Amino acid sequence: MAVTPRFRKDAVASPAERHPVDETLPPLRMFTSGLQHVAAMYAGVVAPPMIVGPAVGLSATETAFLMGASLFTAGLATLLQTLGFWRVGAKLPFVNGVSFAGVTPMVAIGKDQGADAIPVIFGAIIVAGALGFFAAPYFGRLVRFFPPVVTGTVITLIGVSLLPVAFNWSQGGNRTASDYGSLTNIGMAAATLALVLLMRKFLRGFLRQIAILLGLVAGTLIAIPVGITDFSAIGRAGLVGFPTPFHFGAPQFHVAAIVSMCIVMLVCMTESTADILALGRIVGRPADARTIEGGLRADALGSALSPVFNGFMCSAFAQNIGLVAMTKVRSRFVVAAGGLILIALGLCPVAASVIAVVPLPVLGGAGIVLFGSVAASGIQTLAGAAMEKGENALIVAASIGIGLIPIAAPDFYHAFPEDLLVVLDSGISTGCVVAILLNLAFNHLGPRRDRAAAAAQDPVPVH
């Protein structure tokens, strides 16, 4: 009678028994599927440095360098999430990249600090990343203070705060230029917007997912005979390069900037928690407390390391979760392959400079869809925020109203101390603070029946 060797009890699971999240695919399919993830999030990765660079006075060449660095650091952060080590990483098909949540506060820091803005921004992100890393195990206890009524408000403000950037791009970007707001510039923006919408309407599958990227390419090609395309950035870029650590100088640590970016980190951690829970359900591996902790640690560590290589704060990219749901490819190693592709693109300055070729009006047309989608995502979150219960509608009204002040009335806080302006000039930061405080006042500090209404909309159960 044959006896099964005892060691087989602990043997590694066979491919047939392996969970789809841990499967490896054939090399060609691994590469093409990873490339699809990169295409779906590429525009979102390079858009923040394209906004922040000019806002803090960087040249086109330096802005292209920032874009390459953002691609490189997004790749590193994605590898931390998908492969992980120790208790770092959700080990799910989770894509990380530059967070839009930090754009408005970083622009506000640029207005306050001028030429020294980039080192101040990087110093603030390093501290915020360290805070997030050590706070990750305890964040579950704080998540109840970030229900959909808060997160939806913040995400909506992120999109609305970025839309003026798209409008400025659509007019040409440079207010002192003679053609600023010309029919040519606005016409190119409108044509690009129409192309993106038509592609989203009629294309299917992979091509539909990269409609914004295809719209940028088509808009740029149309802009060549119009005469508003500049190819000089490609000629100045090298084929191979490395994002030199602290290229813009050693990080500087200013209290006001640190407070502003710490608020952004809490917002990013809240978004990532929701994304981890959603992705766990989609791939059939529900996220537990350890998974959430590892995912948040990867976000925070990626953010803390990112400024070393001249990148910005990193967080989850929700559009890639939709891509996983659509394609049914659940392997985390596919997304890890996408992370390697991002690193390769970051090491090739020409790849980053190609984006610099895209005329600003073309970017503006695509940006209206891109940034508007962020706002729409926030509105979708608010739809599940039990607006009919308690004072949730009032919380949203006051938070968005105060968050819009820096957009609607840029000089509103001109008489306030300069140290406060870094926070006050960011509608996202002020709106987030107001939403948290009002949610505490109305849903946590009142009668038990009000707290019960708040508990019903908590994104994560608290034990």
Secondary structure, DSSP 8 states (H G I E B T S, - for coil): -----GGGGG----TTTS-GGG----HHHHHHHHHHHHHHHHHHHHHHHHHHHHHTT--HHHHHHHHHHHHHHHHHHHHHHHT-BTTB---SS--EEE-GGGHHHHHHHHHHHGGGHHHHHHHHHHHHHHHHHHHGGGHHHHGGGS-HHHHHHHHHHHHHHHHHHHHHHHHTS-TTSTTTT-HHHHHHHHHHHHHHHHHHHH--HHHHHTHHHHHHHHHHHHHHHHT----HHHHHS-SS----TTTT-S----HHHHHHHHHHHHHHHHHHHHHHHHHHHHHT----HHHHHHHHHHHHHHHHHGGGGT---EEE-HHHHHHHHHH----HHHHHHHHHHHHHHHT-HHHHHHHHHS-HHHHHHHHHHHHHHHHHHHHHHHHTS-TTSTTHHHHHHHHHHHHTHHHH-TTTTTTS-HHHHHHHT-HHHHHHHHHHHHHHHHHTSS-HHHHHHHHTT-SS---
